[in-house]
Amino acid sequence: EICELEVQVPYECVVEGKKICKYIADFRYRCGDDVMVEDTKGVITQVFSLKKKLVEALYPGLVIQIIKDPRELPRTAFYPRSLPVSS
């Protein structure tokens, strides 16, 4: 069960007193005792990859789950290989 759903949650990235950047997660919610952070991406850019690593390093225990935007997946990803996909 999802509880305490938040959207567009900011995480400040500060290293040795200097603000490096701000990461904004798409979703944060509680599932039982766990806090889940999710980000929906169509394309995973180098900037996002770097911010993800930085946030996870600065916030111990936080893991950002990447949810691939279904509009960006190949159409065949939604069907078993045994079924033909019409274009």
Contacts in CASP RR format, 6 or more apart in sequence:
PFRMAT RR
TARGET T0000
AUTHOR 0000-0000-0000
METHOD contacts of the structure
MODEL  1
EICELEVQVPYECVVEGKKICKYIADFRYRCGDDVMVEDTKGVITQVFSL
KKKLVEALYPGLVIQIIKDPRELPRTAFYPRSLPVSS
1 31 0 8 1.000
1 32 0 8 1.000
2 29 0 8 1.000
2 30 0 8 1.000
2 31 0 8 1.000
3 29 0 8 1.000
3 30 0 8 1.000
3 31 0 8 1.000
3 32 0 8 1.000
4 29 0 8 1.000
4 30 0 8 1.000
5 27 0 8 1.000
5 28 0 8 1.000
5 29 0 8 1.000
6 27 0 8 1.000
6 28 0 8 1.000
6 29 0 8 1.000
7 26 0 8 1.000
7 27 0 8 1.000
8 24 0 8 1.000
8 25 0 8 1.000
8 26 0 8 1.000
9 24 0 8 1.000
9 25 0 8 1.000
9 27 0 8 1.000
9 28 0 8 1.000
9 37 0 8 1.000
10 22 0 8 1.000
10 23 0 8 1.000
10 24 0 8 1.000
10 25 0 8 1.000
11 22 0 8 1.000
11 23 0 8 1.000
11 24 0 8 1.000
11 25 0 8 1.000
11 55 0 8 1.000
11 58 0 8 1.000
11 59 0 8 1.000
12 19 0 8 1.000
12 22 0 8 1.000
13 19 0 8 1.000
13 20 0 8 1.000
13 21 0 8 1.000
13 22 0 8 1.000
13 23 0 8 1.000
13 51 0 8 1.000
13 54 0 8 1.000
13 55 0 8 1.000
13 58 0 8 1.000
14 20 0 8 1.000
14 58 0 8 1.000
15 58 0 8 1.000
20 54 0 8 1.000
21 51 0 8 1.000
21 54 0 8 1.000
23 51 0 8 1.000
23 52 0 8 1.000
23 54 0 8 1.000
23 55 0 8 1.000
25 37 0 8 1.000
25 38 0 8 1.000
25 39 0 8 1.000
25 64 0 8 1.000
26 38 0 8 1.000
26 39 0 8 1.000
26 40 0 8 1.000
26 67 0 8 1.000
27 36 0 8 1.000
27 37 0 8 1.000
27 38 0 8 1.000
27 39 0 8 1.000
28 35 0 8 1.000
28 36 0 8 1.000
28 37 0 8 1.000
28 38 0 8 1.000
29 35 0 8 1.000
29 36 0 8 1.000
30 36 0 8 1.000
35 62 0 8 1.000
36 65 0 8 1.000
37 62 0 8 1.000
37 63 0 8 1.000
37 64 0 8 1.000
37 65 0 8 1.000
38 64 0 8 1.000
38 65 0 8 1.000
38 66 0 8 1.000
38 67 0 8 1.000
39 48 0 8 1.000
39 52 0 8 1.000
39 64 0 8 1.000
39 65 0 8 1.000
39 66 0 8 1.000
39 67 0 8 1.000
40 66 0 8 1.000
40 67 0 8 1.000
40 68 0 8 1.000
40 69 0 8 1.000
41 48 0 8 1.000
41 66 0 8 1.000
41 67 0 8 1.000
41 68 0 8 1.000
41 69 0 8 1.000
42 68 0 8 1.000
42 69 0 8 1.000
42 71 0 8 1.000
42 72 0 8 1.000
43 72 0 8 1.000
44 66 0 8 1.000
52 64 0 8 1.000
52 66 0 8 1.000
55 62 0 8 1.000
55 64 0 8 1.000
56 62 0 8 1.000
56 63 0 8 1.000
56 64 0 8 1.000
70 78 0 8 1.000
75 85 0 8 1.000
75 87 0 8 1.000
76 85 0 8 1.000
79 85 0 8 1.000
END
